[in-house]
Amino acid sequence: DRLSKAKNITLDETQEIMQAILRDADIAPGERIADFLGPVRMADTWEKVVSDVVEYVDNAKQEIFFATQYVDMRVVDALLRAAQRDIKMKFLASQDQTVTETLRLVLRSLLGHPKVLKFLYEFLNSPKMQLRYVNVPYTFIVVDGKHSMVEVAKPFTKDFSLAFFFSNERLSSRLVGNFMTLWEKGSE
């Protein structure tokens, strides 16, 4: 509750939140989180999260693992650009999002772009893009096995609260492991 009312979060408070997130994953050693993770950026607005996720996707070189309960067209546009660069992608979408709802949002923005619509069809049928539906506990993305974002959702509502961005291969590998666990439970 205190977190959702805060306008600014101190470094110590950021550390406390990250330690709580990492504790269950048995990752955080006894030292300061910054010593383990390296630089951590926090985004406390949806606009900043979208901007940073788009930057991660635009800089992807090989692969993207993305578990999300949200659809934002700016991120979809970045993912389409990544597909044009032949980036391998796996997505987990929340079971709450129906295929119809997701397609309606995507198609609404693409109606005036027939070439993009054709590309989207090819992309969705490409072996480089895979999608499954599962109960997504929180949104996270891993790009190229190193660059990650983890969302901290509001309790009970699962609405966006804030997110942390970091570049750490060890933690990113654990997040990919979490992704694959969810992937195995997901449905097409």
C-alpha positions in Angstrom: 0.0 0.0 0.0 2.8 2.4 0.9 4.5 1.5 -2.4 1.4 2.5 -4.5 1.2 5.9 -2.8 4.9 6.7 -3.1 6.0 9.3 -5.6 9.7 8.5 -5.3 11.4 5.4 -4.0 14.8 5.5 -2.4 17.7 3.2 -3.3 17.2 1.3 0.0 13.5 0.8 -0.8 14.3 -0.3 -4.3 16.8 -2.8 -2.8 14.2 -4.1 -0.3 11.6 -4.7 -3.1 14.2 -6.5 -5.3 15.3 -8.6 -2.4 11.7 -9.6 -1.8 11.3 -10.5 -5.5 14.6 -12.5 -5.6 14.2 -14.2 -2.2 11.8 -16.8 -3.5 14.0 -17.5 -6.5 16.9 -18.2 -4.1 19.1 -15.9 -6.2 20.1 -13.0 -4.0 23.3 -13.5 -2.1 23.9 -11.6 1.2 25.5 -8.6 -0.5 23.7 -5.6 -1.8 21.4 -6.2 -4.8 23.3 -3.7 -6.9 26.5 -5.7 -6.4 24.8 -8.8 -7.7 22.6 -7.4 -10.5 24.5 -4.4 -11.6 22.5 -1.3 -12.5 18.8 -1.6 -12.0 16.3 0.9 -13.5 12.9 1.3 -12.0 9.9 2.4 -14.0 7.0 3.7 -12.0 4.7 4.7 -14.9 3.2 2.7 -17.6 4.7 5.1 -20.2 8.2 4.4 -19.0 7.7 0.7 -19.0 6.4 0.7 -22.5 9.3 3.0 -23.6 11.9 0.7 -22.0 10.3 -2.5 -23.3 10.3 -1.1 -26.8 14.0 -0.2 -26.4 14.8 -3.8 -25.3 12.8 -5.3 -28.2 14.3 -2.9 -30.7 17.8 -3.9 -29.6 17.2 -7.6 -29.6 19.7 -9.6 -31.6 18.5 -13.3 -31.2 15.5 -14.1 -29.0 12.8 -12.7 -26.8 10.8 -14.5 -24.1 7.8 -12.4 -23.1 5.1 -13.2 -20.5 2.5 -10.6 -20.3 -1.0 -9.8 -19.2 -1.1 -6.6 -21.2 -1.4 -5.6 -24.9 0.1 -2.2 -25.9 0.3 -1.4 -29.6 3.6 0.4 -29.2 5.1 -2.9 -28.0 3.3 -4.9 -30.7 4.8 -2.5 -33.3 8.3 -3.1 -31.8 7.7 -6.9 -31.9 6.7 -6.7 -35.5 10.0 -4.8 -36.2 11.9 -7.5 -34.4 10.1 -10.2 -36.5 11.3 -8.4 -39.6 14.9 -8.7 -38.2 14.2 -12.5 -37.9 14.3 -12.5 -34.0 13.0 -15.8 -32.4 10.1 -15.0 -30.0 8.1 -16.9 -27.5 5.0 -15.3 -25.9 2.9 -16.2 -22.9 -0.3 -14.3 -22.8 -2.7 -14.2 -19.9 -5.6 -16.6 -20.1 -7.7 -13.6 -19.3 -6.9 -12.2 -22.8 -8.9 -14.0 -25.4 -7.5 -14.5 -28.9 -10.4 -12.4 -30.2 -9.6 -9.5 -27.8 -5.9 -9.5 -28.7 -6.6 -9.7 -32.5 -9.2 -7.0 -32.3 -6.7 -4.6 -30.7 -4.0 -5.5 -33.2 -6.3 -5.4 -36.3 -7.8 -2.1 -35.3 -4.4 -0.4 -35.5 -3.4 -2.2 -38.7 -6.5 -1.6 -40.9 -4.8 1.2 -42.8 -1.6 -0.8 -43.4 -2.3 -3.8 -45.8 1.4 -4.6 -46.2 1.8 -4.8 -42.4 -1.4 -6.9 -42.2 0.1 -9.4 -44.6 3.4 -9.5 -42.7 1.5 -10.0 -39.4 -0.3 -13.0 -40.9 3.1 -14.5 -42.0 4.6 -13.6 -38.7 1.8 -15.4 -36.7 2.3 -18.5 -38.8 6.1 -18.4 -38.6 8.0 -21.1 -36.6 10.1 -18.2 -35.2 7.0 -16.9 -33.3 5.2 -19.1 -30.8 2.3 -18.2 -28.5 0.6 -19.9 -25.6 -2.0 -18.9 -23.0 -1.5 -19.5 -19.3 -2.2 -17.7 -16.0 0.6 -15.2 -16.1 1.5 -14.3 -12.5 3.4 -11.2 -13.4 4.7 -9.6 -16.6 8.4 -10.2 -17.5 10.6 -10.2 -20.6 14.0 -11.6 -21.3 15.9 -10.4 -24.3 19.0 -12.3 -25.6 19.4 -14.1 -22.3 20.7 -11.0 -20.6 18.3 -8.0 -20.5 15.2 -8.4 -18.4 12.2 -6.6 -17.0 10.1 -7.8 -14.1 6.8 -6.2 -13.2 5.6 -5.7 -9.6 1.8 -5.8 -9.8 -0.6 -4.5 -7.3 -1.8 -7.2 -4.9 -5.3 -8.7 -5.7 -6.0 -6.6 -8.8 -2.8 -7.5 -10.7 -2.8 -4.0 -12.1 0.5 -2.4 -13.0 2.4 -0.8 -10.1 6.1 -0.6 -11.2 8.8 -2.5 -13.0 12.5 -3.2 -12.7 14.9 -3.4 -15.7 18.3 -5.0 -15.4 21.0 -6.8 -17.4 22.1 -9.9 -15.6 22.6 -13.3 -17.3 22.2 -15.3 -14.2 18.8 -13.8 -13.2 17.7 -13.7 -16.8 18.4 -17.4 -17.1 16.3 -18.0 -14.0 13.5 -16.0 -15.6 13.7 -18.0 -18.8 13.4 -21.1 -16.6 10.3 -19.7 -15.0 9.0 -18.9 -18.5 9.6 -22.4 -19.7 7.7 -23.8 -16.6 4.7 -21.6 -17.5 5.2 -22.5 -21.2 4.8 -26.3 -20.4 1.5 -25.5 -18.6 0.2 -23.2 -21.3 -2.3 -24.0 -24.1 -2.2 -22.9 -27.7 
